[in-house]
Amino acid sequence: MYSHVVFSIAIVALVSPCHGYMKLYKVTNLIEDNFPICRTGLRQSPIDLNNEAQILHTYYLPFEFENYDRLTSVSVIIGKDGHTVNSTSKWENEDLAVSASETIPRYKFLDLHLHWARSHEPGTEHAFYGRRYDAELHLVHINSAYKDFEEALQYEDGFLVLGALLKTIPKHRANHLISISASEDDYGVFNINFNKFNEISAVFSYSGSLTTPPCTENVLWVVPRHPFEVSPLTIKALRRLSKDSNSSNVRSLQKLNDREVYLFTI
């Protein structure tokens, strides 16, 4: 059994060492010249989440998903780059946030985006024990102490990203985390069920970076231990968006270096 003090120490250790987020992805030499930390940083993301994680058994998860239970179906329009083009903006009035202990910030929800690969290549950025899945949903949160993304970008505790790995199952089931509503060549309309995050029983957490330039190292990552199941139609709709692209929006795995990774499980 671990006390609030243990949780606080672990979470503070994750937040303390670690700067933002842009809609660029392809990490070419030109981009890396402009953002050298993408190449030289020691706390880059994504990483392989594996047996190196320090396991903390708990009676409850140290992360609380505030007001996520109110949103069981939010429609978002995703463009070719994986980012939201438009949405119903239902979350703007719901005060969505992720909080942990009293010693770390409260992070308010900012926006979401998706990563996936073309064809049948692995499409997640993070890996579980060396295995990647079909797609990864990122819910970006900013420290509520800062007024906007640009300000949060300047501070070590600027962001929390909730990363959900998505795994295709053969048969369609209701109540998925994400499902396709309509699909076109330039965009897809997807339904997001935020309430699914209240069902998780284990999460990895570590100090890392944005996976796109500027690759700043001020992100507290929270990644549910088990992938969420999605319909093949959902992944097919994502791949349709990138059918004319020569590359995916998935970054390669980065070195862990001397970072601690925690696995909180109940």
N, C-alpha and C positions, 0 to 999 in steps of 0.2 A: 504494500500500500504506500502510495506517495502523497505527500501533503501539498498544499497550495504553494509552499515555499519551493519545493522541488520543481513544480510546474513553472514558477516564476523564474527560477534560475535558468532552466532550459530555454524558455522563450526569450529571455533577455539575451542569452548567449547567441541565439539565432539572429536577433535584430541588431545587436550592437555593432558587429564588424562591418556591417554592410553599408546607386544614385538613379529611373525613368522609363519612357515608352513611346515609340514612334511607329508609324505605319509603313516603315521600310522593312524589307526582310532580307533580300538577297545579300549575303555578306560577301561581296566581291572584294578584290584587293583595293579598289577605289574607295569603297565604303570603310574598309578597315584602316586605310590611311587617314580618313577623316575621324574615325572613332577607334584609335589604336587599342583601347581597352578590350575591344571585341577579340583581339588576338593575344594580348598580353595579360589580361586580367586573371587573377587567381581565384575569383569567386564567381565564375561564369555558370550560366545555365543553358540548357538542361543537363541533368546528370542521370546516371543509372542508380536507381534506388534499390538497394540490395541488402545483403547480410551485414554490411558495415554499419548499418544504422544502430544506434543505441536504443534499445526497446524499453519503454516505460509503460508498465501495466497500470491502468487506472480504473476508477469506478465511473468515470465520465471523461469525455474529451475536453481538453483545455480550450478548445475553440468553440465559440458560440456563433451560429449563423442567424443574426438578428433579422426578424421579419421575413426570412426566406419562406416560411411556411404559408405566407399569404399569397404567394405567387405559384400557382400550379400550372399555368399556361400563359406564357408571354410570347407574342409573335415578334420575331426580329427578321430583318432582311439582311442577308449576308452577301457581300460582293465577292469578286474574284480573288481579292487579296485576303479574304478571311475576316474582314472587319464589317461591323454593322454599317449598313447604308442608311437605314431608317428603322424605327421601331414604334411600337404603340406607346413607348415611354411610360409604361405602367409603373416601372420601378422608381421613377422620379419622385413619386409621392409616397413611396413605401419605406423610405429610410433604411434601405438594405445596408448591412454592415457586418463585419467580422470582428469579434473581440475575443480576448483571451483572459489574461490575468489583470489585476489592477496595476501591475508594474509596466505594462506595455501599452501602446496606443490602441485606440479604436480606429478601424479602417473602414471607410465608407465606400460603397460600390460606385465605380465610375463607368465601366463599359465592359463589353465582352468581345471576344474574337475566337476564331477557330484555326487550327493548324491541321493539315492533312497532306497526303502525297498523291501524286498521279497514279493511275492504274492500281495495281495491287501491292504496291510497296508499303512498308510500314509508315504510318502517318502520325504517330505520336512523337512529341519531342522528348519527354522523359521516357525512361524504360523501367520496368519492374524486373529485377533479377536478370537483366540482359535482354529481356523481351519487350519489343515495341508493338503497339496495337494499331488501330485504323485511323484514329483522329484524336485530337486533344482540344478541349474547351478551356479557355482561360478567362476567368472573371477577375478583372483588374480592380483593385481597391486602393484608395489613397489615404494616407494618414489624415484623420479628421482635424488635426491641428493646422493643416495647410489649406489654403483657399482653393487651389486648383492644381492641375497636373504640373504646370510649369514650376510652381513653387515647390511642390513635393519632390521634383526632380533634383533639387539642390541639397537634399538632406539624406542622411544615412538611413533613416527609418521611414522613407517616403512611401513605400508601396508594400502591399500584400497581394499576391496573386494566388487565387484558388484554381488549381489545375486539375481537370477531370479527364482521365484517359477513357477513350470510347472504344468498345469492343463489339464487333458485329456478331449477332447470333442469327442462326438460319431462319427462325420463324419470328414473325412480327408479334410483339406483345404490347399491350397498352401500358400507359404510364411510364414511358421512358424519360430519361433526363432531357433528351433532345430528339425531336422527330421532324420529318419533312412535311410541310404543308403544300408547297408549290415549288416547282423547279423550272428555271429558264436557263439560257446559255450564259447570261450575265449576272444573275442573282438567284438566290434561293430564299424561300420564306420558311423559317424554322420555328417550331414551338419549343420553348425552354421551360422546364418544370423545376424551378428553384427549390421546391420543397424536398426534392430527392436528397439534398445535402443533409437533411435532418435524419436520414436513415443510415448514415455511415457509422461504422464502429471502429475504424482505425485510420490514422492519417500519418503520412510522412511530413516532416517539416525541416527546412534547412535555410541557410542564408545564401542567396544567390543573386542573379542579375536578370535584367530583361533579356529575352532571347532574341530580340531584334535590336538593331542600332538605335540608340547609342550604347546599348549593352552595359548600362551603368549598374553598379553592384550595390543596390539598396533595396533589394526585394526579399521579403519574408515569404517563402514558398510554402504552401499548404496543399498537399496532394493526397487525396483519398487513396488508401492502400489497395483497393480493388477497383478494376475498371468498371465503368457503367455500360450496360448492354444497350445497343442501338440496333435498329432495323437495317438490313442491307440497303433498303431504299434511301435511307438518310445518307449513308456513305456514298452511294451512287450519285446522289444529287450534289454532294461536295465535289466529287471527282469530275462531274460534268462542268463545274465552274472552271476547272484548271485543265480542261482537255486541250486547249490551244497553247498551254504554257510549256516551256522547255525545262522548268524546274519546279520543285515543290516549295512550300513555305515552312519546311521543317529544318530546324538547325541540328547539326550533329551533336553527339554527346560530348560534354566537356569534362575535364579532369576534376576530381573532387579536391585534390590537394590536401590541405590540412583541416578541412572543415568538418564539423560535427553534423551528422544527420540523425534526427530523432524519429522514432516510430511510436506514436501514442496509440495505444490499443485498449479496448475495454472488453 
